[in-house]
Amino acid sequence: MNRNRPHAFKQTQLRTRVRLTSGSVLLIVVLMILGGMYLAIGANVAGAGRQVMLLETRRAELQRSNAEFTAKLADETTIDKLWERASALGFRPATPDDIEYLVIDGYIPPAPFVAPRPLTSYFNRQGALSPAYTETMVDWAERWLGIGN
Amino acid sequence: MITDRSTRKRVILVAVVMTAYAVALNYQLVRVQFGPYVPVFAARSQVMGSRIEKIAPARGLIFDRDGQPLAISSSMYYIEVETRQVTDGSKEAIALVVSKMLDIPFEDLYGQLTKDWVALGQYRIRLTRPTVDQERWPITIDQTVADVLNNFLADSEAPDMSGLSLEPTSRRIYPSGSMAGHVLGFVNQEGKGFFGVEGYYDDWLSGKSITIERATIPIEARLQPDPPAGVNLVLTIDMEMQQAAEMALEKAIKASKAESGEVIVMDPKTGEILAMAVWPLLDPNSYESWLVDDEEEPVITPAVAGTYEPGSTFKILTMAAAFDNGVLAPEDEYIDTGEIEVGGVKINNWDGGAWGPQTMLGCMQHSLNVCLAYVASEKLGTSTFYSYLNSFGIGHLTGIDLAGEVAGNLRTQRHPEWTEADLGTNSFGQGLSVTQIQLITAVSAIANDGIMVQPHIVREVVGPQGVYWPKTTVLGRPIKAETAHKMTEMMAQSVETEGRLSIVDGYRMAGKSGTAQIPTEFGYDQRWTIASFIGWGPVDDPRFVVLVRMDKPQSSPWGSVVAAPVFQEVAERLVVLMGIPPSAVEPDQASEK
């Protein structure tokens, strides 16, 4: 029995070392998995962020393009240009003598012009993006534990 | 277990080095987080990791009452260069292309590009161009040039222009050019509105800029909030009427060689300004020449910001006050001796003559100063006369929604410099000053059964929350409806007998011409006058009031000769555009369909 004692000590050291090593490896693996997940989520968020930026840029480009078309259309329909084109087609302004007035019972005059609403005001875009992209781990933990807002 | 001594030493050395490294790292972390240089590191982190951006919403649009766009926002671009991306080759290419396209010296551009901006901490620069007064202004290009440059950047075979980028910014465009320019005002390069509607509604039109922090390392997946948008405005201006007014005014200005002039068309029932024509024209697309600080320069939106002595058109108010007060009736007679003394000052008629027995109608037809001075001084009396002028809003702001309105100058008996002579001269529109908008608002009360409404230029405000229609605001009832009808009838008869040049065939119009002297530091100018005419119609149911003013006409000094035809021309177009049948045509006489 006494002869076996040193061996037992050695086995104990080995077991401890194996346990320590496997524990460390496990910890490293867990950390790597967590790190990998973090990186993957980070990459997804960055990708989505990039996509949002591209869409915002595209939206701004389209708005500028629309504004340019509006400007061109407005330029083509100014009173001066319409007057020129009408004159070129042989029209002239009517005088009171040219007009015959009729009484039309029940005539409803056209509704007054209503300007379009400002473009960026149709809806509030805040919150249109999934919270999956903005929720932090602390937010998640709070939600999971039912604390916070 | 390590038994070898040298191995153990090596392990200990590595452990010491690693520990030292870890300690240094942690020390640095603590220093960065809590040390004395926290602000420096924080600022650097801010610069590296995020970008502060100011987002301004697009400025609101302005339309005429039928939806014709009068002011819209488009884009222009600044030419910018990323100093860390630009290469030696691209510097030359950028300078060459931009100098060729925009006719800017190559050396100037190349000099800007070759400066060591990175050493100065500048990572993005905006290219500038020299101005005539040796200043430097950012280069701006329109969409067409921007498209060409973007094509260059996208073309793989085009010269390398890496580092070049175009930064969009807003630009205000007025498609109708100078038409209604004085009504609109303008917006400067910084996006601030001045004068007219742009100035008055600047806060509403421009919306509210917001500042956001956009994270770049890492890029945040977050939609940025939209800044609160500016409102869109619909004006009361009708561009067809505006054009009619501007054409008639321009023709008259050229024919009479007048220095300047204005025409205002107002709906007396609602206070809507239907047209406001001004000469010289102001093109808001190129407003710079109007910014010269010179008292001799014409004012912008003179209908509200400029004052003048109205002369005989003011007699309408004096006579209306007398009728309303019951001290006179149209048929009452006055013997005009050609001279009257009020407060020690002798007043004569415009021709210096004596017109003998005259009814009040005759006084107005012949525009007799003596008669009106008699009415104010001997019939109305000082306090009653000024009380009526006060009720008509003379000397007060009308509150019209155009920037720069002034109140004019009316000295009443409470003013320390007032003398009784003022009563006599004020009665026929001398010795006081008004704005055109004041006068047309006051006269509108006569055209609107004695009810004076506030003039306004915006008909509809469309904002994020919905549509708002400003209501008609009654400023007061200076005279009774009966008096208003009496005055209208009287002024219609006056036009029919004496104002041939203002008659519109088929329609009964009321009106009065005016020829005012121009006050100077040394008394009244002996050469120049302000010729004017104010008229309204049709008499049975007035739909418009038109005020015409011509400054320093050379062909004739008289309002009845120079300004009345402008009223006639404008009124002829107005009855057509407003669909007003001739006075003789009753509804049951019109063809049935």
Interface residues (C-beta under 8 A of the other chain):
Chain A: Q13 G42 V45 A46 A48 G49 R50 Q51 V52 M53 E56 A60 Q63 R64 A67 E68 T70 A71 A74 D75 T77 T78 I79 D80 W83 P93 A94 T95 P96 D97 I99 E100 Y101 L102 V103 I104 P112 F113 V114 A115 P116 R117 P118 L119 T120 S121 N124 R125 Q126 A128 L129 Y133 T134
Chain B: M1 P57 A58 G60 L61 F63 R65 D66 G67 Q68 P69 I72 S73 S74 S75 Q143 P168 I173 P175 S176 G177 M179 G207 A215 P218 I219 E220 A221 R222 L223 Q224 P225 D226 P227 P228 A229 G230 V231 N232 L233 V234 M239 E240 Q242 Q243 R459 E460 V462 G463 P464 V467 V504 D505 G506 Y507 E572 R573 V575 V576 G579 P581 P582 V585 P587 D588 A590 S591 E592 K593
